[in-house]
Amino acid sequence: MHKSTRFSDEEIDGCEQGSSDIDELDIIHIREWAGFRAYHKGHDYPAVRGTVIANGNEAMLFTTGYVSPLGTYPGPSSPRPLHLICQKLDTSIESVCRDILGLTKLDWNSSTFSIRMPVTIAVSRKVGAVMAEMVSAGGTPPSSYRFYM
C-alpha cells in the first residue's frame, strides 16, 4: 500500500485488517522530494534511473535519470528522487524500490518512457482532477472507476 500522505494509525490498522490473508504488507508514504539532487562526479549526466539511497526504513529513489540503453537522460532538468518512508515493512526497502520503479513504467495512457510518480498515484491524481472539474461544473461524478479509464 502506498500513498502521497502519511498513513494514520487507523489507516494502518484498516490496511492490516483488510489484508489479513496476505503474507507480506508494506505501507509506504511516498513524498515528492525537492530538496535533494545527486550527480555523477566527472560526468555530464545526472544519477542513473533506479538509483537508491537507503537508510533503514527510508530511501531516496530516482525514478527518472540517466538511462543507459538510451545513452542519455530524457528529462528537462536534473531529476529529483522520491522520498519513501516505510511505515510498515514486511519485505525489504530494496523490494519496495523495485516495485515502485516498475510502477513508473505502467501508464498505458501515455507514450512517455517513464514517469516520476508510480502510476497508482499519478492516475489517481488525474481521476481526482476530472472529478473536481465535474463538481465545479455542477455535475455529480460517476462512482464507477471504469468511467475514468
Secondary structure, 3 states (H helix, E strand, C coil): CEECCCCCHHHHHHHHHHCCCCCCCCEEEEEECCCCCCECCCCCCECECCCEEEECCEEEECCCCEEHHHCECCCCCCCCCEEEEEEECCCCHHHHHHHHHHHHHCCCCCCCCCCCCCHHHHHHHHHHHHHHHHHHCCCCCCCCHHHHC
